[in-house]
Amino acid sequence: MTMSTRLDDIESFIETEFESDKGKEWWRRYKALRWINYVPLRMTDRDFAKWHRSRISPRRFRRTQQRLDRVYPPSKFSSNKLIGREKEYNLLLDSFRLHVLRHPMLRKWFEKDELPKAICLTGESGTGKTFLTMVSLKQMLLEADKNGVMVSPVIIKGSDVFSEYYGRSTKQIGRLLEKASSAPSVVYIDEFQSFGRKVRGDTGTELEDTRVQDEINRWLDKILSNDSRTLVIVATNTYEQTREDIRRRLTRVDLDSGVTRDMLLAIVRDKLEKESWRGISGEEILEILEREAALRRHGTITPNDVLSVFREVKRSKEVPLLETIRRSMPKPLSSWTKPIYKVSLEDFAEAAHSMKFYAEREKSREVMDAVYIVTPKVSREEIGGLHDVKDKVLNHISLAFNRTMSRLGYASNCRFLLYGPPGTGKTLLALVAAAENKVAFIKVRGGELMSGASYMGEPEKRIKDLFSLARQRTPCILFLDEADAIFWGG
């Protein structure tokens, strides 16, 4: 089912009355009597109090809409940009219509367990969990407004809950959740691993985390067992680290499995059309990104990786434009004309080299402590002697970094073992190679890298993290100083 067809269905849903139980209570049937007896009804009838809170106020809806537009601007969070996420988008909306708006057709055809009431969006950073939720939430508020129901969006973050005072975190999460379930609402908890992560220990902080998780479990049980008009959406990129009893209460929607090559290709083509960049194939751009991911031993590309590369290409092309504006600043605005620039595959290849993958894993602390990344400013003339060695090594490295030579099929094996007593110029030679080719210089002391390894497999993991860091900084020169601490033994 296409997005346009689905939107047509939404319009037909909007025209339908969602309140299936309308007319059952007398205060719903007789408006005049309802307002005459307003005060006693509020004091004695809990159903009337809940119903009154759910009725929409145009001013309140406008304030809610403005707040969401300010934090999540419509130009960025639009359903037109949901490429390849129609299935997940429709699931969120249908669950909202069943549990919050109580659409009569959905309530007739579906049991409440068939469409989830508590949904967990999982996936690596950059797969669009927040984007999907905010686009869906805006559509939910639009439908609720046209059906006269005031739906409150409740967005919970760790900073809103956790406190340095013992017991306050549990009270704050309980207050937020109880407020959310007292009226029609959509609850969104981002970075859910900060709330539901597994806790092992009995320190004060860990006990407080356990109490917060128990409060969330109690509230989820209440929401799932009764007929409250509340939809719960949580998002996390570490689903396996969440407590098992919390996971059982949530229906998982994995966004990683939805990131296909066709979806990424559609995003690339959409961005090319939006930027009006002609003469470039989306297939070739995606191949460049996949090749870069393979070089860095990275398995997947996320939609945000694609968008970051396009931002980098656009930024590099607009630097001369900013320079032109600075030079012509005294001129009136009407005299400025924006220059037209073209992009090529080489521009995307350059941007891909500096691409930071959103799903990069955290490196070991020992690796980061042992690594020194510098930008050397030394020349070949500063190396005293070593004429034959330095020319051979430096020229060989320069050919390896020359892209013209690589396109002609030249493949260089730039791995050197520099051997000699202290002060003979080993480090200086590597610094000059990085300075001449204008690449990053990563220096690692073998002794610091290997110190403190206390269990089997830890040295191997540190070496793996080190080379993963080097691939992130490519092109670069990796210099292992005191390498005998790594290569010792038989």
Residue pairs with C-beta under 8 A, 6 or more apart in sequence:
1 86
1 90
2 86
3 79
3 82
3 86
6 86
6 90
7 79
10 93
10 139
10 143
13 97
13 103
13 143
14 143
14 146
14 147
16 103
16 104
16 105
17 104
17 147
18 97
18 101
18 102
18 103
18 104
18 147
18 149
19 102
19 147
19 149
20 102
20 103
20 104
20 107
21 102
22 28
23 29
25 47
25 48
25 51
26 33
27 33
27 34
27 37
27 41
27 45
27 48
28 34
28 51
34 41
41 48
41 49
42 48
42 49
42 52
50 182
50 183
53 150
53 182
53 183
54 149
54 150
54 183
54 184
54 229
55 148
55 149
55 150
56 144
56 145
56 148
56 149
56 150
57 150
60 150
61 141
61 145
61 150
64 141
64 152
64 153
65 141
68 134
68 137
68 138
68 141
68 153
72 134
72 138
74 138
77 131
77 134
77 135
77 138
78 135
79 89
79 135
79 139
81 131
81 135
81 270
82 89
82 131
82 132
82 135
83 263
83 266
83 267
83 270
83 303
84 258
84 259
84 260
84 262
84 263
84 266
84 267
85 128
85 132
85 255
85 258
87 258
88 121
88 132
88 253
88 255
88 258
89 132
89 135
89 136
91 115
91 116
91 119
91 253
92 119
92 132
92 133
92 136
92 140
92 231
92 233
93 136
93 139
93 140
93 143
94 106
94 115
95 115
95 116
95 117
95 119
95 231
96 136
96 140
96 143
96 186
96 231
97 103
97 106
97 143
98 106
98 107
98 110
98 112
98 115
99 112
99 115
99 117
99 229
99 230
99 231
100 140
100 144
100 149
100 151
100 184
100 185
100 186
100 229
100 230
100 231
101 143
101 144
101 147
101 149
101 184
101 229
102 229
106 115
112 227
116 250
116 251
117 223
117 224
117 230
117 231
117 232
118 220
118 223
118 224
118 232
118 234
118 249
118 250
118 251
119 231
119 232
119 233
119 234
119 250
119 251
119 253
120 192
120 234
120 235
120 236
120 239
120 247
120 250
120 251
120 252
120 253
121 129
121 132
121 133
121 233
121 234
121 235
121 236
121 253
121 255
122 129
122 235
122 236
122 237
122 239
122 252
122 253
122 254
122 255
122 256
123 129
123 237
123 254
123 255
123 256
123 259
124 237
124 256
124 300
124 302
124 358
124 359
125 237
125 302
125 304
125 358
125 359
126 302
126 303
126 304
126 305
126 358
126 359
127 255
127 256
127 258
127 259
127 302
127 303
127 304
128 255
128 302
128 303
128 304
129 190
129 235
129 237
129 255
130 190
130 235
132 255
133 188
133 233
133 235
137 153
137 186
137 188
140 151
140 186
141 151
141 153
144 150
144 151
144 184
149 184
150 183
150 184
151 184
151 185
151 186
152 180
152 183
152 184
152 185
152 186
153 185
153 186
153 188
154 176
154 179
154 180
154 185
154 186
154 187
154 188
155 188
155 190
156 173
156 176
156 187
156 188
156 189
156 190
157 189
157 190
157 191
158 191
158 194
158 195
160 172
160 176
161 169
161 172
161 173
161 176
161 195
161 212
162 169
162 194
162 212
163 169
163 172
166 204
166 208
167 208
167 211
169 208
169 211
169 212
170 208
170 211
170 212
170 215
173 195
173 212
173 215
173 216
174 215
174 219
177 187
177 215
177 216
177 219
178 219
180 187
180 230
181 219
181 222
181 223
181 228
181 230
183 229
184 229
184 230
185 229
185 230
185 231
186 230
186 231
186 233
187 230
187 231
187 232
187 233
188 233
188 234
188 235
189 195
189 232
189 233
189 234
189 235
190 234
190 235
191 235
191 236
192 234
192 235
192 236
192 242
193 236
193 237
193 238
193 241
193 242
195 212
195 213
195 216
196 213
196 216
196 234
196 236
196 242
196 243
196 246
196 247
197 209
197 238
197 241
197 242
197 243
198 241
198 242
198 243
199 206
199 209
199 210
199 213
199 243
200 206
213 243
213 246
216 246
217 245
217 246
217 249
220 232
220 246
220 249
220 250
221 249
222 228
223 230
223 232
224 249
232 250
234 250
236 242
239 247
239 252
256 300
259 300
259 301
259 302
259 303
261 286
263 303
264 286
264 301
264 303
264 306
265 282
265 283
265 286
267 303
267 306
267 307
268 282
268 285
268 286
268 306
269 282
271 306
271 307
271 310
272 280
272 282
272 285
275 310
275 314
277 342
277 343
279 342
280 343
280 344
280 345
280 348
284 345
285 345
285 348
286 306
288 345
288 348
288 349
288 352
289 301
289 305
289 306
289 309
289 348
289 352
289 355
290 301
291 352
292 352
292 353
292 355
293 299
293 300
293 301
293 357
295 471
295 474
296 357
296 468
296 471
296 472
296 474
297 467
297 468
297 471
298 357
298 359
298 360
298 471
300 359
301 357
302 357
302 358
302 359
304 358
305 355
305 357
305 358
308 355
308 356
308 358
309 348
309 351
309 352
309 355
310 351
312 351
312 354
312 355
313 343
313 347
313 348
313 351
316 347
316 350
316 351
317 341
317 343
317 347
318 341
320 339
320 341
321 338
321 339
321 341
324 339
325 336
328 335
328 336
353 474
353 475
356 472
357 472
360 468
360 472
361 468
363 465
363 468
363 469
364 461
364 462
364 465
366 448
366 449
366 451
366 452
366 453
366 462
367 449
367 462
367 465
367 466
367 469
369 448
370 444
370 445
370 448
370 449
371 442
371 443
371 444
371 466
371 469
372 442
372 443
372 444
373 440
373 441
373 442
373 443
373 473
374 441
374 443
375 440
375 441
376 431
376 432
376 434
376 435
376 441
377 435
378 428
378 431
378 432
378 435
379 432
379 435
379 436
380 390
380 394
380 432
380 436
382 428
382 432
383 390
383 425
383 428
383 429
383 432
384 425
385 425
386 425
386 429
389 429
390 425
390 429
390 432
393 416
393 429
393 433
394 429
394 432
394 433
394 436
396 412
396 414
397 412
397 414
397 433
397 436
397 437
397 477
398 433
398 436
398 437
399 405
399 410
399 412
400 412
400 414
401 437
401 439
401 475
402 410
417 483
418 426
418 429
418 430
420 426
427 443
427 479
427 481
430 441
430 443
430 477
430 479
431 441
433 477
434 440
434 441
434 476
434 477
435 441
437 475
437 477
439 475
439 476
439 477
440 473
440 475
440 476
440 477
441 476
441 477
441 479
442 469
442 470
442 473
442 476
442 477
442 478
442 479
443 479
443 481
444 466
444 478
444 479
444 480
444 481
445 481
445 482
445 485
446 480
446 481
446 482
446 483
446 484
446 485
446 486
447 482
447 485
449 462
449 466
449 485
449 486
450 459
450 462
450 485
450 486
453 459
453 462
463 486
466 478
467 478
470 476
470 478
480 486
